[in-house]
Amino acid sequence: MTAALEKQSPQDIVRELGHSCKDASRVLARASETEINKILNTLAQNLRENISAIIDANQKDLSAGQQKGLNAALLDRLALDEERIEAMATGIEAIASLPDPAGRVLWETERPNGLNIQRVAVPIGVLGMIYESRPNVTIDAAALCLKSRNAVILRGGSESLQSSLALHALIQETLKEHNLPESAVSMIPIADRDAVGEMLRAHQFIDVMIPRGGKSLVERVQNEARMPVFSHLDGVCHIYIHPSVKPDTAVEVPFNAKLRRTGICGAMETLLLDQRLAPEIAKATLGKLLDGGCVIVGDKMAQALDPRIGQAGSEDWSTEYLESKLSCAVVNGVEEAVTHINTYGSHHTDSILAEDAETATYFLNNVDSGIVMQNASTQFADGGEFGMGAEIGIATGKMHARGPVGLEQLCTYKYQVRGSGQTRP
């Protein structure tokens, strides 16, 4: 099927996939929980049995990316190895073990006239997923959509096309093995950018569009999509350190939040230090980051704490670096920290390091982000870490889904009304 599609125009590809995916969604909605879980567990095993083939395909993408001059952060996002493939397989098994999200009774009432009314979780239908760089998103999205009984049309980035196609072939092989339509998880098999525009116009087939990538991609989807969008915007994540912080927390958490993996959306990009924070704690926090190879730019008060800190420009406060670099500002209290975050942040993930409960509560209540934390690394902004098994993205909007988009967020609902012959007076 993929080879035949590659010869067609983007418009014809989207139209053909849209029709078949819509049909598959109706079959998928009727699949039992047992059937779905068997498919997912088989897919996890198929990943493990095809590690070499997946890595070979990924090497083609990495070589092409190096020739294009992709930076280290983007190459890291693109790379697959045995450990990451095993993590993908384990993530699928975790999704399979989660409760069935479809069919849940979300609310119920018995009316005085005897009508029983239930709000019941149901699949959305057909999802469109446009993403960049990370080929593992192909697996995460497929597993989450299958578990929630949604069909999906995937469009990965051109830089990860070979990896994504190899993973998609395994998904289709698994679906075929279990007698479910292969088109339940469909993929645009070409790198032509016109395919994105065709997907964004295909509201007759796609019920919700989910972009996951850089700001330009998300903005294009928001501006052009003719269907609802779950926006996964950039991660301009902050950590604010309050004077009540424990010294070890002040040093270790920012280091982890920035340097554990610099290329993920949950990486800290801006560090805010309270001006009343003990100088020795502030210097120790900055020193560990700088000694770890992190470049820091800051305002004048931050620069005064360590001569290695460069001067920040106005654009730095809203920049997602995705590399070993961060901006640092000194603020006058939690109110100023919250104002800074709400002004320059991307409403993704922000954390306060503080032992003072009243201050922490103010921060958690007033920072306008999908995820707010106390005394924890922003790199915990992940559906798997939240016990969701995996996520299809971190939604930074406010409608329907916000924060990690897992199984529950991939369901909508309908009302089921049961009566015994009632008529309305």
MIROVEX-435136 format. One record per residue (C-alpha): residue number from 1; x, y, z. Coordinates in steps of 0.25 Angstrom, whole numbers, padded with zeros to 4 digits. Layout:
N
roti num:NUM	X:X	Y:Y	Z:Z
...
// end
This chain:
425
roti num:1	X:0000	Y:0000	Z:0000
roti num:2	X:0011	Y:0010	Z:0004
roti num:3	X:0018	Y:0008	Z:-0010
roti num:4	X:0006	Y:0010	Z:-0017
roti num:5	X:0003	Y:0023	Z:-0009
roti num:6	X:0016	Y:0029	Z:-0012
roti num:7	X:0013	Y:0030	Z:-0026
roti num:8	X:0001	Y:0039	Z:-0024
roti num:9	X:-0001	Y:0054	Z:-0022
roti num:10	X:-0002	Y:0059	Z:-0007
roti num:11	X:-0017	Y:0062	Z:-0009
roti num:12	X:-0020	Y:0048	Z:-0014
roti num:13	X:-0011	Y:0041	Z:-0003
roti num:14	X:-0019	Y:0049	Z:0008
roti num:15	X:-0032	Y:0046	Z:0001
roti num:16	X:-0030	Y:0031	Z:0000
roti num:17	X:-0024	Y:0030	Z:0014
roti num:18	X:-0036	Y:0039	Z:0019
roti num:19	X:-0046	Y:0029	Z:0014
roti num:20	X:-0040	Y:0017	Z:0018
roti num:21	X:-0036	Y:0022	Z:0032
roti num:22	X:-0050	Y:0027	Z:0034
roti num:23	X:-0056	Y:0013	Z:0031
roti num:24	X:-0045	Y:0007	Z:0040
roti num:25	X:-0049	Y:0016	Z:0052
roti num:26	X:-0063	Y:0009	Z:0052
roti num:27	X:-0057	Y:-0005	Z:0052
roti num:28	X:-0047	Y:0000	Z:0063
roti num:29	X:-0058	Y:0006	Z:0072
roti num:30	X:-0064	Y:-0008	Z:0073
roti num:31	X:-0052	Y:-0016	Z:0076
roti num:32	X:-0051	Y:-0022	Z:0090
roti num:33	X:-0041	Y:-0018	Z:0101
roti num:34	X:-0035	Y:-0032	Z:0100
roti num:35	X:-0033	Y:-0030	Z:0085
roti num:36	X:-0027	Y:-0017	Z:0087
roti num:37	X:-0017	Y:-0021	Z:0098
roti num:38	X:-0013	Y:-0033	Z:0090
roti num:39	X:-0009	Y:-0024	Z:0078
roti num:40	X:-0001	Y:-0015	Z:0087
roti num:41	X:0006	Y:-0026	Z:0094
roti num:42	X:0009	Y:-0033	Z:0080
roti num:43	X:0014	Y:-0019	Z:0075
roti num:44	X:0024	Y:-0018	Z:0087
roti num:45	X:0029	Y:-0032	Z:0084
roti num:46	X:0031	Y:-0028	Z:0069
roti num:47	X:0039	Y:-0016	Z:0072
roti num:48	X:0048	Y:-0024	Z:0081
roti num:49	X:0050	Y:-0035	Z:0070
roti num:50	X:0053	Y:-0024	Z:0059
roti num:51	X:0063	Y:-0015	Z:0066
roti num:52	X:0074	Y:-0017	Z:0056
roti num:53	X:0064	Y:-0013	Z:0044
roti num:54	X:0059	Y:-0001	Z:0052
roti num:55	X:0073	Y:0004	Z:0055
roti num:56	X:0078	Y:0002	Z:0040
roti num:57	X:0066	Y:0011	Z:0036
roti num:58	X:0069	Y:0021	Z:0046
roti num:59	X:0084	Y:0021	Z:0042
roti num:60	X:0079	Y:0026	Z:0028
roti num:61	X:0072	Y:0038	Z:0035
roti num:62	X:0084	Y:0041	Z:0044
roti num:63	X:0093	Y:0041	Z:0032
roti num:64	X:0084	Y:0050	Z:0024
roti num:65	X:0082	Y:0059	Z:0036
roti num:66	X:0097	Y:0061	Z:0038
roti num:67	X:0099	Y:0064	Z:0023
roti num:68	X:0088	Y:0075	Z:0025
roti num:69	X:0095	Y:0081	Z:0037
roti num:70	X:0085	Y:0077	Z:0048
roti num:71	X:0090	Y:0082	Z:0061
roti num:72	X:0093	Y:0072	Z:0073
roti num:73	X:0080	Y:0074	Z:0080
roti num:74	X:0072	Y:0071	Z:0067
roti num:75	X:0081	Y:0059	Z:0064
roti num:76	X:0079	Y:0054	Z:0078
roti num:77	X:0064	Y:0055	Z:0077
roti num:78	X:0065	Y:0047	Z:0064
roti num:79	X:0074	Y:0036	Z:0069
roti num:80	X:0069	Y:0022	Z:0072
roti num:81	X:0077	Y:0011	Z:0079
roti num:82	X:0074	Y:-0002	Z:0087
roti num:83	X:0071	Y:0005	Z:0100
roti num:84	X:0061	Y:0015	Z:0093
roti num:85	X:0054	Y:0004	Z:0085
roti num:86	X:0053	Y:-0004	Z:0098
roti num:87	X:0047	Y:0008	Z:0105
roti num:88	X:0037	Y:0009	Z:0093
roti num:89	X:0033	Y:-0006	Z:0095
roti num:90	X:0032	Y:-0004	Z:0110
roti num:91	X:0023	Y:0008	Z:0108
roti num:92	X:0014	Y:0000	Z:0099
roti num:93	X:0012	Y:-0010	Z:0110
roti num:94	X:0010	Y:0000	Z:0120
roti num:95	X:-0002	Y:0006	Z:0111
roti num:96	X:-0007	Y:-0008	Z:0109
roti num:97	X:-0008	Y:-0010	Z:0125
roti num:98	X:-0016	Y:0003	Z:0127
roti num:99	X:-0031	Y:0003	Z:0129
roti num:100	X:-0039	Y:0004	Z:0116
roti num:101	X:-0042	Y:0019	Z:0114
roti num:102	X:-0054	Y:0016	Z:0105
roti num:103	X:-0068	Y:0013	Z:0111
roti num:104	X:-0065	Y:0019	Z:0125
roti num:105	X:-0077	Y:0025	Z:0131
roti num:106	X:-0073	Y:0040	Z:0134
roti num:107	X:-0086	Y:0045	Z:0140
roti num:108	X:-0100	Y:0039	Z:0143
roti num:109	X:-0113	Y:0044	Z:0148
roti num:110	X:-0127	Y:0038	Z:0150
roti num:111	X:-0138	Y:0048	Z:0147
roti num:112	X:-0151	Y:0049	Z:0154
roti num:113	X:-0158	Y:0044	Z:0142
roti num:114	X:-0150	Y:0031	Z:0142
roti num:115	X:-0140	Y:0035	Z:0131
roti num:116	X:-0126	Y:0030	Z:0134
roti num:117	X:-0115	Y:0039	Z:0127
roti num:118	X:-0101	Y:0035	Z:0126
roti num:119	X:-0089	Y:0043	Z:0120
roti num:120	X:-0080	Y:0032	Z:0114
roti num:121	X:-0066	Y:0033	Z:0109
roti num:122	X:-0065	Y:0030	Z:0094
roti num:123	X:-0053	Y:0031	Z:0084
roti num:124	X:-0052	Y:0044	Z:0076
roti num:125	X:-0051	Y:0036	Z:0063
roti num:126	X:-0040	Y:0040	Z:0054
roti num:127	X:-0028	Y:0048	Z:0059
roti num:128	X:-0018	Y:0055	Z:0050
roti num:129	X:-0004	Y:0055	Z:0056
roti num:130	X:0007	Y:0064	Z:0050
roti num:131	X:0021	Y:0063	Z:0057
roti num:132	X:0036	Y:0066	Z:0055
roti num:133	X:0049	Y:0059	Z:0058
roti num:134	X:0045	Y:0048	Z:0068
roti num:135	X:0042	Y:0035	Z:0061
roti num:136	X:0037	Y:0029	Z:0075
roti num:137	X:0025	Y:0038	Z:0074
roti num:138	X:0020	Y:0028	Z:0063
roti num:139	X:0019	Y:0017	Z:0073
roti num:140	X:0014	Y:0026	Z:0084
roti num:141	X:0003	Y:0032	Z:0076
roti num:142	X:-0001	Y:0018	Z:0070
roti num:143	X:-0001	Y:0011	Z:0083
roti num:144	X:-0010	Y:0022	Z:0090
roti num:145	X:-0019	Y:0023	Z:0078
roti num:146	X:-0021	Y:0008	Z:0077
roti num:147	X:-0024	Y:0007	Z:0092
roti num:148	X:-0034	Y:0019	Z:0092
roti num:149	X:-0040	Y:0013	Z:0079
roti num:150	X:-0036	Y:0025	Z:0070
roti num:151	X:-0031	Y:0023	Z:0056
roti num:152	X:-0020	Y:0032	Z:0052
roti num:153	X:-0013	Y:0038	Z:0040
roti num:154	X:0002	Y:0041	Z:0044
roti num:155	X:0011	Y:0050	Z:0037
roti num:156	X:0025	Y:0050	Z:0042
roti num:157	X:0036	Y:0060	Z:0039
roti num:158	X:0044	Y:0058	Z:0026
roti num:159	X:0057	Y:0056	Z:0035
roti num:160	X:0051	Y:0044	Z:0041
roti num:161	X:0044	Y:0038	Z:0030
roti num:162	X:0051	Y:0025	Z:0028
roti num:163	X:0051	Y:0022	Z:0043
roti num:164	X:0036	Y:0025	Z:0044
roti num:165	X:0033	Y:0017	Z:0031
roti num:166	X:0040	Y:0005	Z:0037
roti num:167	X:0032	Y:0006	Z:0050
roti num:168	X:0019	Y:0008	Z:0043
roti num:169	X:0022	Y:-0005	Z:0035
roti num:170	X:0023	Y:-0012	Z:0048
roti num:171	X:0010	Y:-0006	Z:0053
roti num:172	X:0002	Y:-0010	Z:0040
roti num:173	X:0008	Y:-0024	Z:0041
roti num:174	X:0003	Y:-0025	Z:0055
roti num:175	X:-0011	Y:-0020	Z:0051
roti num:176	X:-0012	Y:-0030	Z:0040
roti num:177	X:-0007	Y:-0041	Z:0049
roti num:178	X:-0019	Y:-0038	Z:0058
roti num:179	X:-0029	Y:-0036	Z:0047
roti num:180	X:-0031	Y:-0021	Z:0049
roti num:181	X:-0031	Y:-0012	Z:0037
roti num:182	X:-0017	Y:-0007	Z:0034
roti num:183	X:-0022	Y:0007	Z:0031
roti num:184	X:-0026	Y:0009	Z:0046
roti num:185	X:-0012	Y:0014	Z:0047
roti num:186	X:-0008	Y:0021	Z:0034
roti num:187	X:0004	Y:0029	Z:0030
roti num:188	X:0007	Y:0039	Z:0019
roti num:189	X:0019	Y:0032	Z:0012
roti num:190	X:0025	Y:0045	Z:0006
roti num:191	X:0033	Y:0057	Z:0010
roti num:192	X:0025	Y:0067	Z:0001
roti num:193	X:0021	Y:0078	Z:0010
roti num:194	X:0008	Y:0080	Z:0002
roti num:195	X:0003	Y:0067	Z:0009
roti num:196	X:0002	Y:0076	Z:0022
roti num:197	X:-0007	Y:0086	Z:0015
roti num:198	X:-0016	Y:0075	Z:0010
roti num:199	X:-0017	Y:0069	Z:0024
roti num:200	X:-0021	Y:0082	Z:0030
roti num:201	X:-0032	Y:0084	Z:0020
roti num:202	X:-0037	Y:0069	Z:0021
roti num:203	X:-0048	Y:0072	Z:0032
roti num:204	X:-0057	Y:0063	Z:0025
roti num:205	X:-0048	Y:0051	Z:0030
roti num:206	X:-0040	Y:0056	Z:0042
roti num:207	X:-0047	Y:0060	Z:0054
roti num:208	X:-0036	Y:0066	Z:0062
roti num:209	X:-0022	Y:0071	Z:0058
roti num:210	X:-0010	Y:0069	Z:0067
roti num:211	X:0003	Y:0076	Z:0064
roti num:212	X:0016	Y:0073	Z:0071
roti num:213	X:0028	Y:0081	Z:0067
roti num:214	X:0034	Y:0095	Z:0066
roti num:215	X:0027	Y:0108	Z:0067
roti num:216	X:0026	Y:0110	Z:0052
roti num:217	X:0019	Y:0096	Z:0050
roti num:218	X:0009	Y:0099	Z:0062
roti num:219	X:0006	Y:0113	Z:0057
roti num:220	X:0003	Y:0108	Z:0043
roti num:221	X:-0006	Y:0097	Z:0048
roti num:222	X:-0013	Y:0107	Z:0057
roti num:223	X:-0015	Y:0116	Z:0046
roti num:224	X:-0019	Y:0107	Z:0035
roti num:225	X:-0026	Y:0095	Z:0041
roti num:226	X:-0041	Y:0093	Z:0038
roti num:227	X:-0043	Y:0084	Z:0050
roti num:228	X:-0040	Y:0086	Z:0065
roti num:229	X:-0026	Y:0086	Z:0069
roti num:230	X:-0019	Y:0080	Z:0081
roti num:231	X:-0007	Y:0090	Z:0081
roti num:232	X:0007	Y:0085	Z:0086
roti num:233	X:0015	Y:0098	Z:0086
roti num:234	X:0029	Y:0100	Z:0090
roti num:235	X:0034	Y:0097	Z:0104
roti num:236	X:0039	Y:0110	Z:0110
roti num:237	X:0040	Y:0104	Z:0124
roti num:238	X:0044	Y:0112	Z:0136
roti num:239	X:0049	Y:0108	Z:0150
roti num:240	X:0048	Y:0119	Z:0161
roti num:241	X:0056	Y:0117	Z:0173
roti num:242	X:0050	Y:0123	Z:0186
roti num:243	X:0058	Y:0127	Z:0199
roti num:244	X:0052	Y:0115	Z:0206
roti num:245	X:0058	Y:0105	Z:0197
roti num:246	X:0066	Y:0094	Z:0203
roti num:247	X:0081	Y:0096	Z:0198
roti num:248	X:0082	Y:0082	Z:0191
roti num:249	X:0069	Y:0084	Z:0184
roti num:250	X:0073	Y:0097	Z:0179
roti num:251	X:0086	Y:0091	Z:0173
roti num:252	X:0082	Y:0078	Z:0168
roti num:253	X:0068	Y:0080	Z:0162
roti num:254	X:0072	Y:0091	Z:0152
roti num:255	X:0084	Y:0083	Z:0148
roti num:256	X:0075	Y:0072	Z:0145
roti num:257	X:0064	Y:0080	Z:0138
roti num:258	X:0074	Y:0086	Z:0129
roti num:259	X:0085	Y:0076	Z:0126
roti num:260	X:0078	Y:0062	Z:0127
roti num:261	X:0073	Y:0064	Z:0113
roti num:262	X:0074	Y:0077	Z:0107
roti num:263	X:0066	Y:0074	Z:0094
roti num:264	X:0053	Y:0071	Z:0100
roti num:265	X:0041	Y:0080	Z:0102
roti num:266	X:0041	Y:0079	Z:0117
roti num:267	X:0056	Y:0084	Z:0119
roti num:268	X:0057	Y:0097	Z:0127
roti num:269	X:0060	Y:0109	Z:0118
roti num:270	X:0060	Y:0120	Z:0128
roti num:271	X:0064	Y:0120	Z:0143
roti num:272	X:0058	Y:0131	Z:0152
roti num:273	X:0066	Y:0134	Z:0165
roti num:274	X:0059	Y:0141	Z:0177
roti num:275	X:0067	Y:0153	Z:0181
roti num:276	X:0066	Y:0149	Z:0195
roti num:277	X:0072	Y:0135	Z:0192
roti num:278	X:0085	Y:0133	Z:0200
roti num:279	X:0097	Y:0137	Z:0191
roti num:280	X:0104	Y:0124	Z:0194
roti num:281	X:0092	Y:0116	Z:0189
roti num:282	X:0090	Y:0124	Z:0176
roti num:283	X:0105	Y:0123	Z:0173
roti num:284	X:0105	Y:0108	Z:0176
roti num:285	X:0093	Y:0106	Z:0167
roti num:286	X:0099	Y:0114	Z:0155
roti num:287	X:0113	Y:0108	Z:0157
roti num:288	X:0108	Y:0094	Z:0156
roti num:289	X:0101	Y:0097	Z:0143
roti num:290	X:0113	Y:0105	Z:0137
roti num:291	X:0123	Y:0094	Z:0141
roti num:292	X:0114	Y:0084	Z:0135
roti num:293	X:0116	Y:0091	Z:0121
roti num:294	X:0103	Y:0100	Z:0121
roti num:295	X:0104	Y:0114	Z:0115
roti num:296	X:0096	Y:0124	Z:0123
roti num:297	X:0092	Y:0138	Z:0119
roti num:298	X:0085	Y:0147	Z:0129
roti num:299	X:0081	Y:0161	Z:0134
roti num:300	X:0091	Y:0170	Z:0142
roti num:301	X:0088	Y:0164	Z:0155
roti num:302	X:0090	Y:0150	Z:0150
roti num:303	X:0103	Y:0153	Z:0144
roti num:304	X:0108	Y:0159	Z:0157
roti num:305	X:0107	Y:0145	Z:0163
roti num:306	X:0117	Y:0138	Z:0153
roti num:307	X:0127	Y:0145	Z:0143
roti num:308	X:0124	Y:0134	Z:0133
roti num:309	X:0110	Y:0138	Z:0131
roti num:310	X:0107	Y:0146	Z:0118
roti num:311	X:0097	Y:0157	Z:0116
roti num:312	X:0083	Y:0153	Z:0112
roti num:313	X:0076	Y:0160	Z:0101
roti num:314	X:0061	Y:0163	Z:0101
roti num:315	X:0059	Y:0150	Z:0092
roti num:316	X:0065	Y:0141	Z:0102
roti num:317	X:0053	Y:0141	Z:0111
roti num:318	X:0044	Y:0135	Z:0101
roti num:319	X:0054	Y:0125	Z:0095
roti num:320	X:0054	Y:0110	Z:0095
roti num:321	X:0069	Y:0107	Z:0093
roti num:322	X:0068	Y:0092	Z:0093
roti num:323	X:0083	Y:0092	Z:0096
roti num:324	X:0092	Y:0094	Z:0107
roti num:325	X:0088	Y:0108	Z:0109
roti num:326	X:0079	Y:0116	Z:0118
roti num:327	X:0075	Y:0130	Z:0122
roti num:328	X:0075	Y:0134	Z:0137
roti num:329	X:0068	Y:0146	Z:0144
roti num:330	X:0067	Y:0151	Z:0158
roti num:331	X:0053	Y:0154	Z:0162
roti num:332	X:0047	Y:0161	Z:0174
roti num:333	X:0038	Y:0151	Z:0180
roti num:334	X:0028	Y:0140	Z:0175
roti num:335	X:0018	Y:0151	Z:0169
roti num:336	X:0029	Y:0156	Z:0160
roti num:337	X:0033	Y:0142	Z:0157
roti num:338	X:0019	Y:0138	Z:0153
roti num:339	X:0018	Y:0151	Z:0144
roti num:340	X:0031	Y:0148	Z:0137
roti num:341	X:0026	Y:0133	Z:0134
roti num:342	X:0012	Y:0137	Z:0130
roti num:343	X:0018	Y:0148	Z:0121
roti num:344	X:0030	Y:0140	Z:0114
roti num:345	X:0026	Y:0126	Z:0116
roti num:346	X:0019	Y:0116	Z:0106
roti num:347	X:0009	Y:0111	Z:0117
roti num:348	X:0016	Y:0097	Z:0117
roti num:349	X:0023	Y:0094	Z:0130
roti num:350	X:0028	Y:0102	Z:0141
roti num:351	X:0033	Y:0099	Z:0155
roti num:352	X:0036	Y:0106	Z:0168
roti num:353	X:0047	Y:0101	Z:0178
roti num:354	X:0042	Y:0105	Z:0192
roti num:355	X:0038	Y:0099	Z:0205
roti num:356	X:0029	Y:0111	Z:0209
roti num:357	X:0015	Y:0105	Z:0206
roti num:358	X:0008	Y:0118	Z:0205
roti num:359	X:0018	Y:0123	Z:0194
roti num:360	X:0017	Y:0110	Z:0187
roti num:361	X:0002	Y:0110	Z:0187
roti num:362	X:0002	Y:0124	Z:0181
roti num:363	X:0011	Y:0120	Z:0170
roti num:364	X:0003	Y:0107	Z:0167
roti num:365	X:-0010	Y:0115	Z:0166
roti num:366	X:-0005	Y:0126	Z:0158
roti num:367	X:0005	Y:0121	Z:0148
roti num:368	X:-0004	Y:0120	Z:0135
roti num:369	X:0003	Y:0107	Z:0130
roti num:370	X:-0002	Y:0093	Z:0127
roti num:371	X:0007	Y:0087	Z:0137
roti num:372	X:0012	Y:0094	Z:0150
roti num:373	X:0021	Y:0087	Z:0160
roti num:374	X:0027	Y:0089	Z:0174
roti num:375	X:0041	Y:0084	Z:0177
roti num:376	X:0042	Y:0075	Z:0164
roti num:377	X:0050	Y:0075	Z:0151
roti num:378	X:0042	Y:0080	Z:0139
roti num:379	X:0047	Y:0068	Z:0132
roti num:380	X:0036	Y:0060	Z:0139
roti num:381	X:0026	Y:0067	Z:0129
roti num:382	X:0024	Y:0054	Z:0122
roti num:383	X:0011	Y:0045	Z:0121
roti num:384	X:0019	Y:0033	Z:0125
roti num:385	X:0024	Y:0039	Z:0138
roti num:386	X:0010	Y:0043	Z:0141
roti num:387	X:0005	Y:0029	Z:0140
roti num:388	X:-0002	Y:0030	Z:0127
roti num:389	X:0007	Y:0020	Z:0120
roti num:390	X:0011	Y:0030	Z:0109
roti num:391	X:0006	Y:0043	Z:0103
roti num:392	X:0003	Y:0048	Z:0090
roti num:393	X:0008	Y:0062	Z:0093
roti num:394	X:0007	Y:0073	Z:0104
roti num:395	X:-0004	Y:0082	Z:0100
roti num:396	X:-0002	Y:0096	Z:0104
roti num:397	X:-0016	Y:0101	Z:0100
roti num:398	X:-0028	Y:0101	Z:0109
roti num:399	X:-0039	Y:0094	Z:0102
roti num:400	X:-0042	Y:0080	Z:0104
roti num:401	X:-0028	Y:0075	Z:0107
roti num:402	X:-0017	Y:0082	Z:0115
roti num:403	X:-0004	Y:0077	Z:0119
roti num:404	X:0000	Y:0062	Z:0116
roti num:405	X:-0010	Y:0057	Z:0105
roti num:406	X:-0012	Y:0042	Z:0109
roti num:407	X:-0023	Y:0032	Z:0107
roti num:408	X:-0034	Y:0040	Z:0115
roti num:409	X:-0031	Y:0053	Z:0107
roti num:410	X:-0033	Y:0045	Z:0094
roti num:411	X:-0047	Y:0042	Z:0097
roti num:412	X:-0059	Y:0051	Z:0096
roti num:413	X:-0073	Y:0047	Z:0101
roti num:414	X:-0087	Y:0045	Z:0098
roti num:415	X:-0100	Y:0044	Z:0106
roti num:416	X:-0107	Y:0031	Z:0107
roti num:417	X:-0122	Y:0033	Z:0111
roti num:418	X:-0130	Y:0020	Z:0116
roti num:419	X:-0145	Y:0021	Z:0118
roti num:420	X:-0157	Y:0013	Z:0119
roti num:421	X:-0167	Y:0020	Z:0109
roti num:422	X:-0166	Y:0034	Z:0115
roti num:423	X:-0172	Y:0045	Z:0107
roti num:424	X:-0170	Y:0060	Z:0109
roti num:425	X:-0182	Y:0068	Z:0114
// end
